[in-house]
Amino acid sequence: MRHSGNTFVHLRPATRNDLPVIISWIPDAAGCRRWAGPAVTFPIAVASLTQEITFSPHNSYCLEEKAELIGFGQLIPKSDQRVHAARIIVAPQIRGRGYGRKLCQFLMAQASELKYPRISLNVYRDNSTAIKLYRSLGFRERELPGQDGSAKNIIYMETEPNQQSGL
């Protein structure tokens, strides 16, 4: 568990019991696709979601404040040098208050603790708020590994080894 200064915000492994709350943050099929990509069906069901996102307490994390679930994200190993941050989401009622930054910082610290020198992520080109956040944390746009041109609306970003800022 990672804590943040004097506040009660911390990161913990996610459990299957967290999924109904996270699912409640996804309002429609378009929101589902933006959050999880084409592999997750809508309406979202806990039973299928665990398979569709390869859910595990070893790769899925919740951000909590005062015992309330306020964010979720995953770290998916891609190689011994890179882990992929995925399905990052903050509860809709608290967006715009810095919790996305806090969640990303915790995920980056967790990746570092797991000895991954690089972190990657995907973000939609029209999500300027997230792009600005990721750039401020040290992520830079890179060519998507194995890109076939089908993801023109996606930006692939990575941190450089030892360049993870904001920790």
C-alpha positions in Angstrom: 0.0 0.0 0.0 1.3 3.4 -0.9 0.3 6.5 1.1 0.3 10.2 0.1 1.7 12.5 2.7 -0.7 13.5 5.4 -3.9 12.6 3.5 -5.7 9.3 3.6 -5.2 8.7 -0.2 -3.6 5.3 -0.9 -3.2 2.7 -3.5 -4.1 -0.9 -2.8 -4.6 -4.1 -4.8 -8.1 -4.3 -6.4 -10.5 -7.1 -5.6 -13.4 -8.5 -7.5 -15.7 -6.7 -5.0 -14.4 -3.3 -6.3 -15.6 -4.0 -9.8 -19.3 -3.1 -9.4 -18.3 0.4 -8.2 -15.9 0.9 -11.1 -18.5 -0.4 -13.6 -20.9 2.2 -12.2 -18.5 4.9 -13.4 -18.9 3.8 -17.1 -22.1 5.5 -18.4 -22.4 4.0 -21.9 -20.9 1.9 -24.6 -18.7 4.8 -25.9 -17.4 5.4 -22.4 -16.7 1.8 -22.0 -14.7 1.7 -25.2 -12.7 4.8 -24.2 -11.9 3.3 -20.8 -11.2 -0.3 -21.8 -10.9 -0.6 -25.5 -12.8 -2.9 -27.9 -12.2 -6.1 -25.8 -14.8 -5.1 -23.1 -18.5 -5.7 -23.9 -21.2 -3.2 -22.8 -23.2 -3.4 -20.7 -20.4 -4.5 -18.4 -20.8 -7.6 -16.2 -18.4 -8.4 -13.4 -18.0 -12.0 -14.6 -17.0 -11.2 -18.1 -15.0 -8.1 -17.1 -12.6 -10.1 -15.0 -11.7 -12.2 -18.2 -11.8 -9.3 -20.7 -9.3 -7.1 -18.8 -7.3 -10.0 -17.3 -8.2 -8.8 -13.9 -6.0 -9.8 -11.0 -5.0 -8.3 -7.6 -1.4 -8.6 -9.0 -2.1 -6.2 -11.9 -5.1 -4.1 -10.8 -5.1 -1.3 -8.3 -7.6 0.9 -6.5 -7.1 4.4 -5.3 -8.9 5.0 -2.0 -9.5 8.1 0.1 -10.8 7.5 3.7 -11.9 4.0 2.7 -13.8 5.2 -0.4 -12.9 3.8 -3.8 -12.1 6.8 -6.0 -9.8 5.4 -8.8 -8.7 2.3 -10.6 -5.8 1.4 -12.9 -3.9 -1.6 -14.1 -0.2 -2.4 -14.8 0.1 -5.0 -17.5 3.6 -6.5 -17.9 4.8 -6.3 -21.6 8.4 -7.3 -21.2 11.0 -7.4 -18.4 11.7 -3.7 -19.2 8.2 -2.3 -19.7 4.8 -2.4 -18.0 1.7 -0.9 -19.6 -0.6 1.3 -17.5 -4.2 0.6 -18.6 -7.8 1.3 -17.8 -7.0 4.4 -15.6 -10.2 5.9 -14.3 -11.3 8.3 -11.5 -14.8 8.5 -10.0 -16.8 11.0 -12.1 -17.8 13.1 -9.1 -14.2 14.0 -8.2 -12.6 14.4 -11.6 -10.6 17.6 -12.1 -9.3 17.7 -8.5 -5.9 16.1 -9.0 -6.8 12.5 -8.2 -5.9 11.3 -11.7 -2.4 12.7 -11.1 -2.2 11.0 -7.7 -3.4 7.7 -9.2 -0.8 7.9 -12.0 2.0 8.8 -9.5 1.1 5.8 -7.4 1.0 3.5 -10.4 4.4 4.8 -11.5 5.8 4.2 -8.1 4.4 0.7 -8.1 5.9 0.0 -11.5 9.3 1.2 -10.2 8.9 -1.0 -7.1 8.3 -3.9 -9.4 11.6 -3.0 -11.2 10.1 -1.9 -14.5 12.3 0.9 -15.9 9.7 1.9 -18.5 5.9 2.5 -18.4 3.7 2.8 -21.5 0.1 3.8 -22.0 -2.4 4.6 -24.7 -4.6 7.7 -24.7 -7.2 9.0 -27.2 -5.9 11.9 -29.3 -8.9 14.0 -28.3 -8.3 13.5 -24.5 -6.2 16.7 -24.1 -6.6 16.7 -20.3 -5.1 13.2 -20.0 -2.4 14.0 -22.5 -1.3 17.1 -20.6 -1.2 15.1 -17.4 0.8 12.2 -18.9 3.3 14.6 -20.4 3.7 16.4 -17.1 4.6 13.0 -15.5 7.3 12.3 -18.0 5.5 10.4 -20.7 6.4 11.1 -24.3 4.7 10.1 -27.6 6.4 7.1 -29.3 5.6 4.9 -32.2 3.2 2.2 -31.2 5.0 -1.2 -31.2 3.6 -3.3 -34.0 1.2 -0.6 -35.1 -0.8 -1.5 -38.1 -2.4 1.9 -38.7 -5.7 0.9 -37.2 -5.2 3.0 -34.1 -5.0 6.5 -35.7 -7.1 8.0 -32.9 -4.7 6.6 -30.2 -1.4 8.1 -28.9 1.1 5.6 -27.5 3.3 7.1 -24.8 6.2 5.9 -22.7 8.4 7.0 -19.9 12.2 6.8 -20.4 14.2 4.8 -18.0 14.9 6.8 -14.8 12.8 9.7 -16.2 9.6 9.0 -14.3 8.9 12.4 -13.0 6.3 13.4 -10.4 7.1 10.6 -8.0 
